[in-house]
């Protein structure tokens, strides 16, 4: 009891004026003894609309158990999720990135309105993770994030499959390389159960980044969804929130500039998703850390790419888990001098202290390469700039043999039109396929282009055609692709003034993206251009009118800084 009395609810413990508030809580099972304890929220993203989150209800119960055993009063509440994989290639994809902000807003709202003293947030699919972290940053109470975990790989004819196998299968089918039955076989075996997409795609990338940042328990990002370790993660997270309350450790004490640099370092070493730039920028803004796209280029220069993980490699997150997981990778990076060891984490210990307790990578494994045999001497996520993207664009060059491409622009204002052109074999080797008006405002919602990029790969054009957009790409995308072109077309970015046949150059070695058009010609085209009207209703309308540039993280509360 002594332990419980040291940390009291900040609102509900003794004040007679709070009797009406306490009366409401009694109706949900809170008693006199509980009012002496901190109220700990469990923010659950459980849903049946996606395998990424279908198991999270049980994980929330595990977190609740841990929080109660530690001395808190746990209360589960829910927020939304959408499935990127299910919405991909449809109009529904426009809701994907806005869902990040809906998640953040709703968690912040509940934590603030219910006067919670701390909370655990549990997320699965891509936007859950940054959404939960943005809420953690804003709420300013002790909190821990738990990743719902990775899905196991599917198998067919001895080959490992995942959701990207299906998208690329569509391209192979269109190209005549596989038949109907083969495509159906891939479809039916790719996703065998609960958990987020298995490669180093956006969900696993962001989970790894959050663990590297110190905001989740060691191992949380690599433990599979359907494992005893994952339930234990949640229980330990519930206990950890109480420890953070005891020690007075807040998110701002953990989510420092150095912690974000650790996160970027791990993302570069693993060959993570281009979406990491967007989400880490948004998280940094929410906690008040000065982070820019230039920081990504600065850090990548000194971090080797050492992970043989999908989409450019062979292995999946479950394989990485078996050889030591993210704690072992962080131990390796820390001991080699790549991580800030003095950064605080939700364990109450530093990165260095956690690294000492972490396992080393399994002997003889081939998933994480030695530094002297790295795939690249620097990170594979590159920020490009030039007269086509003055504020920056993002490319992922892991596994690419072609890092420079010059060709004629084939310009489309929608993904649907561009996809039809690819399917109809109208896009030829050497072309630069441009899809614009798909940015945060113009989409609206900055949809991902995994469908069309996977079709190009499936048709054998992955490195023969460059694909450019002011929209995004999935973490599962690979090939010669450049996204996040900023400023976007909708706001009068130069991509709006490209015309069919204009020559475009992408040079990942020189960090350049340019169009062979003079400044005078760009200005002449600008004067003859009119922005399309923004959407004016519903979630997407609100998003279009409030969202910032992708180079700022596509956040919806940047309006007082522009």
C-alpha positions as MATLAB code, in Angstrom:
seq = 'XXXXXXXXXXXXXXXXXXXXXXXXXXXXXXXXXXXXXXXXXXXXXXXXXXXXXXXXXXXXXXXXXXXXXXXXXXXXXXXXXXXXXXXXXXXXXXXXXXXXXXXXXXXXXXXXXXXXXXXXXXXXXXXXXXXXXXXXXXXXXXXXXXXXXXXXXXXXXXXXXXXXXXXXXXXXXXXXXXXXXXXXXXXXXXXXXXXXXXXXXXXXXXXXXXXXXXXXXXXXXXXXXXXXXXXXXXXXXXXXXXXXXXXXXXXXXXXXXXXXXXXXXXXXXXXXXXXXXXXXXXXXXXXXXXXXXXXXXXXXXXXXXXXXXXXXXXXXXXXXXXXXXXXXXXXXXXXXXXXXXXXXXXXXXXXXXXXXXXXXXXXXXXXXXXXXXXXXXXXXXXXXXXXXXXXXXXXXXXXXXXXXXXXXXXXXXXXXXXXXXXXXXXXXXXXXXXXXXXXXXXXXXXXXXXXXXXXXXXXXXXXXXXXXXXXXXXXXXXXXXXXXXXXXXXXXXXXXXXXXXXXXXXXXXXXXXXXXXXXXXXXXXXXXXXXXXXXXXXXXXXXXXXXXXXXXXXXXXXXXXX';
ca = [
       0.000    0.000    0.000;
       2.903    2.335    0.723;
       3.931    2.183   -2.920;
       0.417    3.059   -4.095;
       0.214    6.057   -1.756;
       3.386    7.631   -3.179;
       1.747    8.219   -6.538;
      -1.803    9.487   -6.468;
      -4.266   10.392   -9.153;
      -3.565   13.991  -10.076;
      -7.271   14.830  -10.022;
      -9.445   12.308   -8.254;
      -7.792   11.306   -4.947;
      -9.058   13.550   -2.095;
     -10.724   16.769   -3.223;
     -14.397   16.921   -2.103;
     -15.215   18.976   -5.198;
     -14.347   15.903   -7.284;
     -17.110   13.766   -5.771;
     -19.246   13.979   -8.984;
     -16.241   12.965  -11.072;
     -15.506   10.031   -8.769;
     -19.134    8.977   -8.871;
     -18.880    8.406  -12.616;
     -15.725    6.336  -12.185;
     -17.370    4.183   -9.502;
     -19.838    3.105  -12.169;
     -16.986    1.525  -14.161;
     -15.554   -0.301  -11.159;
     -13.192    2.176   -9.474;
     -13.302    2.010   -5.634;
     -12.037    4.028   -2.657;
      -8.592    2.420   -2.683;
      -8.274    2.960   -6.415;
      -8.792    6.694   -6.034;
      -5.470    6.808   -4.175;
      -3.685    5.421   -7.234;
      -2.705    6.883  -10.611;
      -5.147    6.437  -13.476;
      -3.385    4.660  -16.342;
      -4.996    4.611  -19.772;
      -4.551    1.766  -22.220;
      -5.009    3.191  -25.730;
      -5.962    0.259  -27.939;
      -6.152    0.251  -31.726;
      -7.978   -3.093  -31.811;
     -10.101   -3.635  -34.895;
     -11.357   -6.400  -37.127;
     -10.723   -4.424  -40.320;
      -7.067   -5.485  -40.631;
      -4.852   -8.409  -39.566;
      -2.393   -5.859  -38.175;
      -4.748   -5.074  -35.294;
      -7.118   -8.001  -34.925;
      -5.242   -9.394  -31.885;
      -4.697   -6.125  -30.020;
      -7.735   -6.514  -27.759;
      -5.923   -9.314  -25.935;
      -2.728   -7.269  -25.799;
      -4.609   -4.382  -24.190;
      -5.789   -6.764  -21.479;
      -2.155   -7.777  -20.858;
      -1.134   -4.126  -20.523;
      -4.031   -3.581  -18.149;
      -2.845   -6.498  -16.012;
       0.674   -5.082  -15.822;
      -0.503   -1.595  -14.905;
      -2.774   -2.921  -12.151;
      -0.080   -5.168  -10.688;
       2.319   -2.218  -10.598;
      -0.129   -0.127   -8.579;
      -2.160    1.819  -11.130;
      -5.831    1.867  -12.091;
      -5.920    0.828  -15.750;
      -8.713    1.905  -18.095;
      -8.872    0.682  -21.693;
     -10.104    2.987  -24.443;
     -10.039    2.621  -28.207;
      -9.148    4.556  -31.307;
      -9.404    3.865  -35.027;
      -7.224    2.103  -37.540;
      -7.354    1.624  -41.292;
      -5.499   -0.964  -43.352;
      -3.077    0.432  -45.907;
      -2.898   -2.922  -47.674;
      -6.665   -3.179  -48.057;
      -7.072    0.439  -49.168;
      -4.031    0.402  -51.484;
      -4.805    1.278  -55.105;
      -8.310    2.478  -54.209;
      -9.848    5.829  -53.251;
      -9.690    4.588  -49.665;
      -5.917    5.097  -49.623;
      -6.543    8.842  -49.362;
      -7.686    8.247  -45.776;
      -4.499    6.457  -44.734;
      -2.219    9.356  -43.780;
      -5.085   11.458  -42.332;
      -5.839    8.498  -40.060;
      -2.497    9.146  -38.348;
      -3.804   12.524  -37.200;
      -7.234   11.164  -36.261;
      -5.491    8.574  -34.072;
      -3.247   11.192  -32.468;
      -6.124   13.612  -31.902;
      -8.399   10.978  -30.387;
      -5.800    9.590  -27.955;
      -4.755   13.087  -26.893;
      -8.428   13.945  -26.395;
      -9.173   10.979  -24.134;
      -5.978   11.341  -22.077;
      -6.640   15.045  -21.598;
     -10.386   14.870  -20.987;
     -10.170   11.950  -18.551;
      -7.185   13.442  -16.692;
      -5.154   10.264  -17.048;
      -1.849   10.213  -15.194;
      -0.077    8.070  -17.777;
      -0.865    5.602  -20.522;
       0.209    2.703  -22.682;
      -0.509    2.985  -26.419;
      -0.667   -0.189  -28.517;
      -0.546    0.075  -32.311;
      -0.206   -2.216  -35.308;
      -0.720   -0.925  -38.851;
       1.506    1.805  -40.293;
      -0.239    4.984  -39.119;
      -0.993    3.657  -35.622;
       2.638    3.980  -34.590;
       3.353    7.636  -35.427;
      -0.227    8.495  -34.451;
       0.330    7.043  -30.974;
       3.722    8.760  -30.640;
       2.341   12.144  -31.709;
      -0.336   11.740  -29.019;
       2.293   10.729  -26.450;
       4.288   13.842  -27.307;
       1.279   16.130  -26.995;
      -0.262   14.588  -23.874;
       2.794   15.320  -21.713;
       2.247   12.470  -19.255;
       4.451    9.378  -18.774;
       3.697    6.874  -21.535;
       4.995    3.749  -23.270;
       4.307    2.520  -26.801;
       3.881   -1.174  -27.626;
       3.962   -2.475  -31.183;
       1.350   -5.115  -31.992;
       4.027   -7.110  -33.780;
       4.872   -8.521  -37.168;
       2.912  -11.107  -39.116;
       4.545  -14.457  -39.886;
       5.510  -14.986  -43.534;
       3.238  -16.991  -45.791;
       4.530  -19.953  -47.768;
       3.750  -21.458  -51.140;
       5.879  -24.008  -52.974;
       8.679  -23.432  -50.486;
       8.773  -19.678  -51.149;
       8.201  -17.042  -48.468;
       5.364  -14.672  -49.300;
       3.971  -11.409  -47.988;
       1.498   -8.773  -49.147;
       4.044   -7.261  -51.563;
       4.277  -10.671  -53.266;
       0.621  -10.254  -54.194;
       1.019   -6.730  -55.598;
       4.003   -7.832  -57.665;
       2.039  -10.914  -58.693;
      -0.515   -8.621  -60.331;
       2.259   -7.185  -62.518;
       3.536  -10.648  -63.408;
      -0.016  -11.732  -64.253;
      -0.530   -8.683  -66.464;
       2.763   -9.431  -68.166;
       1.683  -12.997  -68.856;
       4.397  -14.517  -66.644;
       1.933  -16.262  -64.315;
      -1.644  -17.471  -64.763;
      -4.869  -16.985  -62.816;
      -4.311  -20.008  -60.574;
      -0.774  -18.978  -59.667;
      -1.915  -15.462  -58.748;
      -4.749  -16.869  -56.642;
      -2.314  -19.207  -54.902;
      -0.110  -16.250  -53.949;
      -3.166  -14.296  -52.770;
      -4.426  -17.143  -50.581;
      -1.113  -17.848  -48.847;
       0.510  -14.425  -48.437;
      -1.048  -13.362  -45.108;
      -1.429  -16.316  -42.716;
      -2.559  -14.586  -39.502;
      -2.404  -11.581  -37.188;
       0.266   -8.923  -37.333;
       1.629   -6.136  -39.501;
       3.320   -6.658  -42.881;
       6.408   -8.794  -42.404;
       9.256   -7.051  -44.261;
      11.078   -3.887  -43.265;
       8.059   -1.964  -44.491;
       6.557    1.062  -42.758;
       5.076   -0.630  -39.670;
       8.242   -2.567  -38.805;
      10.380    0.450  -39.726;
       8.483    2.768  -37.397;
       8.315    0.195  -34.597;
      12.102   -0.186  -34.835;
      12.554    3.593  -34.861;
      10.388    4.000  -31.754;
      12.356    1.328  -29.890;
      15.613    2.996  -30.965;
      14.204    6.285  -29.677;
      13.628    4.692  -26.288;
       9.819    4.893  -26.277;
       9.081    1.156  -26.217;
      10.399   -1.768  -24.217;
      13.510   -3.535  -25.595;
      12.455   -6.205  -28.086;
       8.945   -4.866  -28.531;
       9.480   -3.944  -32.177;
      10.725   -7.349  -33.302;
       8.609   -9.738  -31.225;
       6.055  -11.430  -33.536;
       2.375  -10.619  -33.100;
       1.346  -14.148  -32.236;
       3.922  -14.922  -29.557;
       4.139  -15.109  -25.770;
       6.813  -12.414  -25.959;
       4.292   -9.958  -27.365;
       1.837  -10.424  -24.491;
       4.749  -10.005  -22.079;
       5.742   -6.757  -23.860;
       2.355   -5.318  -23.025;
       2.391   -6.465  -19.418;
       5.856   -4.995  -18.908;
       4.764   -1.747  -20.581;
       1.898   -1.427  -18.097;
       4.388   -1.782  -15.250;
       6.856    0.579  -16.904;
       4.357    3.457  -16.931;
       4.143    3.221  -13.147;
       7.942    3.283  -12.918;
       8.032    6.375  -15.131;
       5.500    8.024  -12.818;
       7.634    7.114   -9.799;
      10.780    8.529  -11.371;
       9.086   11.549  -12.945;
      10.222   10.637  -16.454;
       8.169   12.273  -19.219;
       8.194   11.858  -23.016;
      10.167   15.100  -23.414;
      12.945   13.545  -21.320;
      13.222   10.631  -23.751;
      12.254   12.072  -27.150;
      15.287   14.360  -27.511;
      17.165   15.381  -30.666;
      19.761   12.690  -29.916;
      16.995   10.094  -29.534;
      15.628   11.018  -32.969;
      19.153   10.674  -34.356;
      19.288    7.157  -32.857;
      15.984    6.366  -34.552;
      17.232    7.602  -37.937;
      20.453    5.621  -37.500;
      18.569    2.365  -36.929;
      16.249    3.071  -39.883;
      19.248    3.642  -42.160;
      21.060    0.526  -40.946;
      17.964   -1.608  -41.521;
      17.063   -0.085  -44.904;
      13.691    1.123  -43.662;
      10.723    2.793  -45.328;
      10.746    6.233  -46.952;
       7.727    6.983  -44.750;
      10.106    7.185  -41.774;
      11.054   10.688  -42.896;
       7.446   11.867  -42.882;
       6.554   10.316  -39.525;
       9.723   11.171  -37.612;
       9.403   14.800  -38.731;
       5.810   14.855  -37.467;
       6.733   13.244  -34.147;
       9.621   15.674  -33.659;
       7.409   18.689  -34.260;
       4.928   17.409  -31.681;
       7.586   17.119  -28.967;
       9.326   20.379  -29.939;
      12.509   18.893  -31.432;
      14.091   20.716  -34.372;
      14.382   17.974  -37.017;
      14.593   18.496  -40.774;
      15.111   16.501  -43.955;
      18.711   17.710  -43.936;
      19.267   15.738  -40.722;
      18.400   12.535  -42.563;
      21.056   13.184  -45.211;
      23.591   14.182  -42.551;
      23.101   10.993  -40.544;
      22.895    8.639  -43.545;
      26.380    9.689  -44.652;
      27.904    7.858  -41.692;
      25.579    4.863  -41.239;
      26.078    1.691  -43.312;
      23.137   -0.319  -44.612;
      23.700   -3.771  -43.071;
      20.311   -5.551  -43.088;
      19.235   -8.076  -45.742;
      15.532   -7.433  -45.253;
      12.589   -7.168  -47.636;
      11.613   -5.398  -49.848;
      15.125   -5.137  -51.318;
      16.503   -8.136  -49.395;
      15.520  -11.715  -48.553;
      14.415  -11.809  -44.925;
      11.478  -10.620  -42.794;
      11.120   -9.240  -39.267;
      10.366  -12.663  -37.788;
      13.767  -13.843  -39.078;
      15.453  -10.872  -37.417;
      13.656  -11.708  -34.161;
      15.146  -15.205  -34.185;
      18.729  -13.908  -34.244;
      18.341  -11.326  -31.469;
      15.949   -8.725  -32.816;
      16.275   -4.961  -32.594;
      18.011   -5.085  -29.159;
      20.874   -7.060  -30.738;
      21.041   -4.650  -33.690;
      21.152   -1.678  -31.319;
      23.855   -3.368  -29.248;
      25.923   -3.816  -32.410;
      25.410   -0.204  -33.481;
      26.083    1.178  -29.991;
      29.294   -0.777  -29.538;
      30.489    0.475  -32.943;
      29.826    4.082  -31.913;
      26.765    4.788  -34.057;
      24.231    5.450  -31.251;
      24.023    8.027  -28.459;
      24.332    5.787  -25.403;
      23.312    8.380  -22.817;
      19.735    8.758  -24.120;
      17.071    7.843  -21.574;
      14.470    5.153  -22.353;
      11.123    3.992  -20.949;
      12.936    1.304  -18.944;
      14.277    4.128  -16.789;
      17.735    3.177  -18.069;
      19.870    4.595  -20.859;
      20.460    3.142  -24.306;
      23.944    2.125  -23.121;
      22.569    0.329  -20.047;
      19.940   -1.473  -22.123;
      22.615   -2.459  -24.674;
      24.715   -4.107  -21.967;
      21.745   -6.318  -21.059;
      20.783   -7.074  -24.673;
      21.777  -10.277  -26.484;
      24.389  -10.228  -29.206;
      23.433  -11.268  -32.714;
      23.319  -15.020  -33.191;
      26.567  -16.562  -34.444;
      26.633  -17.463  -38.125;
      23.514  -15.486  -39.087;
      23.331  -13.835  -42.511;
      20.587  -11.251  -41.956;
      22.717   -8.474  -40.417;
      26.017   -8.129  -42.255;
      29.354   -7.125  -40.704;
      30.130   -3.434  -41.186;
      32.980   -4.216  -43.577;
      30.599   -6.190  -45.804;
      27.680   -3.737  -45.730;
      25.376   -3.416  -48.727;
      26.187    0.288  -48.766;
      28.693    2.344  -46.811;
      25.915    4.864  -46.141;
      22.172    4.727  -45.602;
      19.755    3.927  -48.443;
      17.169    6.644  -47.741;
      18.235    9.738  -49.645;
      16.777   13.226  -49.744;
      17.023   14.750  -53.220;
      16.711   18.429  -54.105;
      16.705   20.473  -57.289;
      14.442   22.607  -59.432;
      11.801   19.855  -59.475;
      11.757   19.551  -55.667;
      13.191   22.684  -54.010;
      11.970   21.570  -50.565;
      13.113   17.984  -51.036;
      12.024   14.560  -52.213;
      12.735   11.108  -50.791;
      14.087    8.024  -52.530;
      15.132    4.580  -51.312;
      18.101    3.182  -53.210;
      18.698   -0.096  -51.362;
      19.172   -2.959  -53.790;
      19.219   -0.653  -56.819;
      21.785   -1.097  -59.555;
      20.569    2.072  -61.270;
      20.967    5.241  -59.211;
      20.890    7.753  -62.074;
      18.213    8.094  -64.725;
      17.387   10.717  -67.349;
      14.313   10.387  -69.499;
      11.181   12.029  -70.881;
       8.356   12.823  -68.476;
       5.115   10.918  -68.899;
       2.774   13.086  -66.863;
      -0.461   12.001  -65.147;
      -2.654   13.860  -62.684;
      -4.031   10.723  -61.017;
      -2.682    7.322  -60.033;
      -5.594    5.653  -61.806;
      -4.676    7.174  -65.198;
      -1.033    6.238  -64.728;
      -1.873    2.659  -63.730;
      -4.051    2.227  -66.812;
      -1.177    3.433  -68.980;
       1.201    0.915  -67.382;
      -1.289   -1.949  -67.728;
      -1.833   -1.027  -71.386;
       1.945   -1.066  -72.031;
       2.019    2.636  -72.879;
       4.976    3.283  -70.547;
       8.292    2.314  -72.119;
      11.800    1.625  -70.882;
      13.584    4.918  -70.161;
      10.428    6.896  -69.341;
       9.984    9.000  -66.211;
       6.451    8.298  -65.017;
       5.148   11.308  -63.072;
       2.028   11.186  -60.897;
       1.111   14.552  -59.410;
      -1.718   16.199  -57.435;
      -1.358   13.299  -54.982;
       0.316   15.285  -52.195;
      -1.049   16.003  -48.698;
      -3.397   18.755  -49.958;
      -3.818   17.666  -53.549;
      -4.661   14.003  -52.954;
      -5.912   14.889  -50.528;
      -4.187   12.584  -48.091;
      -0.902   11.823  -49.896;
      -1.815    8.260  -50.957;
       0.787    5.520  -51.325;
       1.692    4.171  -54.761;
       2.611    0.573  -53.910;
       0.130   -0.817  -56.418;
       1.577    0.878  -59.498;
       5.206    0.529  -58.362;
       4.705   -3.204  -57.730;
       3.081   -3.624  -61.159;
       6.148   -1.988  -62.732;
       8.417   -4.403  -60.847;
       6.224   -7.334  -61.831;
       6.455   -6.272  -65.482;
      10.243   -6.096  -65.290;
      10.365   -2.286  -65.398;
      11.358   -1.653  -61.758;
      14.732   -0.103  -62.675;
      13.975    0.712  -66.313;
      11.262    3.279  -65.608;
      11.604    6.010  -62.981;
       8.435    6.734  -60.980;
       8.028   10.199  -59.425;
       5.204   11.561  -57.305;
       4.273   14.200  -54.757;
       2.401   11.363  -53.050;
       4.018    8.574  -51.035;
       5.248    5.041  -51.474;
       4.604    2.055  -49.252;
       7.425    0.678  -47.169;
       7.043   -2.361  -49.406;
       7.886   -0.387  -52.533;
      11.188   -0.935  -54.283;
      12.546    0.067  -57.651;
      13.574    3.428  -59.089;
      11.004    5.551  -57.272;
      11.006    9.065  -55.790;
       8.205   10.325  -53.558;
       7.322   13.224  -51.246;
       8.231   15.746  -53.980;
       7.838   19.147  -52.322;
       6.344   21.612  -52.710;
       3.483   19.529  -54.075;
       1.631   20.328  -57.299;
      -1.478   21.541  -55.474;
       0.427   24.414  -53.848;
       2.236   25.429  -57.040;
       5.339   23.295  -56.669;
       7.406   22.954  -59.861;
       6.073   19.432  -60.461;
       2.797   21.153  -61.442;
       4.516   22.749  -64.426;
       6.031   19.616  -65.961;
       4.788   18.796  -69.453;
       4.770   15.577  -71.438;
       8.216   14.980  -72.896;
      10.180   17.355  -70.632;
      13.499   15.720  -69.738;
      13.894   14.805  -66.065;
      17.027   13.645  -64.226;
      17.217   11.699  -60.964;
      20.719   11.287  -59.526;
      20.804    9.545  -56.140;
      24.588    9.839  -55.938;
      24.536   13.615  -56.366;
      21.267   13.939  -54.378;
      19.669   15.711  -57.336;
      16.237   15.761  -58.940;
      15.785   18.230  -61.769;
      13.906   19.042  -64.948;
      15.617   20.458  -68.002;
      13.578   23.656  -68.041;
      14.889   27.177  -67.502;
      13.744   29.289  -64.578;
      12.192   31.712  -67.068;
      10.120   28.921  -68.620;
       9.053   27.666  -65.196;
       7.858   31.175  -64.306;
       6.011   31.489  -67.611;
       4.188   28.215  -66.969;
       3.467   29.260  -63.393;
       1.640   32.375  -64.580;
      -0.617   30.274  -66.801;
      -1.410   27.749  -64.029;
      -4.429   27.650  -61.726;
      -4.607   25.425  -58.677;
      -7.455   22.890  -58.672;
     -10.060   23.499  -55.948;
      -9.446   21.835  -52.583;
     -11.921   19.333  -51.199;
     -14.313   21.168  -48.892;
     -16.103   18.588  -46.762;
     -15.521   15.810  -44.300;
     -12.281   14.430  -42.924;
     -10.420   14.852  -46.201;
     -11.653   18.426  -46.580;
     -10.477   19.390  -43.100;
      -7.192   17.643  -43.763;
      -6.616   19.382  -47.116;
      -7.148   22.820  -45.611;
      -4.925   22.276  -42.562;
      -2.111   19.931  -43.584;
       1.452   21.196  -44.015;
       4.015   20.356  -46.678;
       5.431   16.822  -46.651;
       8.875   18.330  -45.984;
       7.452   19.389  -42.606;
       5.929   15.972  -41.876;
       2.462   16.630  -43.349;
       1.170   17.692  -39.948;
      -2.133   19.387  -39.265;
      -1.075   21.786  -36.498;
       1.679   23.681  -38.315;
      -0.566   26.603  -39.233;
       0.877   28.991  -36.653;
       4.396   28.490  -38.014;
       3.895   29.088  -41.756;
];
